[in-house]
Amino acid sequence: MLQDMFQDTPVYQHIFAQGKEEGIVLGIEKGKEKGIVLGIEKGKEEGIVLGIEKGRNEERQETLQTLRQTLLTLTAQRYPKLKTLAKGQLLLIEQPQILENLFLKIALARTQEEAQDCLLTWDAQS
C-alpha cells in the first residue's frame, strides 16, 4: 500500500527508470561476456576438430607421397622403360590401399608386360 503511493511520484519514477537502465546495461555487458566466453569455447572446439582433420589429411598426403615414391623406385629399378607410365598412373591413385596392392603386384610381376598390365589396370581391379 505504501509502495503504491510512491510509485506515482516523479522521484520514484526517476529512480526506477535509472535502475532499469542500469539493469539493461549490466545485462548487455553480462550477455556480451558470456557470449564471448561461449564463442571462444566454441571456436576452440572447432579449431581442435579442424586441426585434427588437417593433421590427418596432411598425414594421408605424406603417406600417399611416400608410397608413390617407393612404388616408382621399385618400378624404375625393375622395369626402367615403365618409369614414365608409372609416374603418370601413380599420380592418379588417391587411396593408400590401392598403392600398397599395386606395389605387391609390381614386386611379384615376372615380366615387364605383366608389370605394365598392372599399371594400366589398377583402377579396374580396385
N, C-alpha and C positions, 0 to 999 in steps of 0.2 A: 504494500500500500504506500509506504514511504517512497519506494522506488518509482512507483507510478507518478508521484508528484514531481519528482526530479527529472524524469525522462523528457518532459516537455520544455525544460529550461534551456536557454541558449548555451550556458556553460556546460551542462551535461551533454548536449548535442555536440559541442565542440570537442570535449574530451573523448566522447565516444567515437567521433569521426577520426580524431587523431590516433586513437588506439587501433581503430580499424585499418587505417592507412599504414601504421607501423606493422601491424599483423600481416598485411598483404606483402609489404616489403620483405619482412622476415621470412614469410612463406616462399616468396620467389627466390630469395637467397638460398634457403634450405633446399628448395627444389633444384636449383642450379647445382649446388654442391653435390646433392645425391645423384643428379643426372650425370655430372662429370665423373663421379666415382663409378657409377654403373657403366658409363661409356668407356672409361679406362679399363675396367674389368672385362667388358665385352671385347674391347679392342685387343687386350692381351690374349684372351682365349682364341679369338680369330687369328691373331698373329702367330700363336703357337701352332694352330692347326695348319695354317698356310706354310709356316716354316717347316713343319714335319713333311707336308706334302711336297714342298720344293726340294727338301733334302732327299726324299725318296726318289723323286724324279731325276735329280742330279745323279744319284747313285745308280739308277737304272740306265741312264745315258752313259755313264762311265763303264758299267758292265757291258753294255752293248758295244761300246767302242773297243774295249779290251778283247771281247770275243771276236769281233770283226777283224781286229789286227792279228790275233792268233790264227784265225782261220785263213787269212790272207797269206800269212807267213808260211803256214803248212802247205797251202796250195802252190805258192810260188816255189817252195823248195822241192816239192814232189813233181809238180807239173808247171814249169815256168811259162809255157805257152798259154796257160789258163789264167794267168795273173790278172789281165785286164778284164776278162769276163767275171772273174771272182770279185774284183773290186767293185764293179757295177752292181752285181747281184747282191753283194753284202750290204750295200747302202740301202737297198730296198727292204731289208729284213728289220722289223721293229720288235721282234719277240726273242728274248734270250734263249728260250727253249728250242726254237727253230734253228738258231745258230749252233747250239750245242749238238742237236741232231745232225745237222749238216757237217759239223766238224767230224763227228764219228764216221759218217758216210764217206767223206773225203779221205779220212785216215785209212779206211778199210778198202777203198777203191783199188782195184788191181791194175786198172789201165787208165790212161788219160781220157779215153772215151767214156768210161764209167764215171770218172770224176766230173767230166763235162756234163754228162746227163744229170748228175746230182745237182750241179749248179743251175741247170736250166729248168729243173722240175721241182725245186724245193717248195714252191707255192702250191703245187698240185698235191704234194704229199703232206702238207701241214693241216 
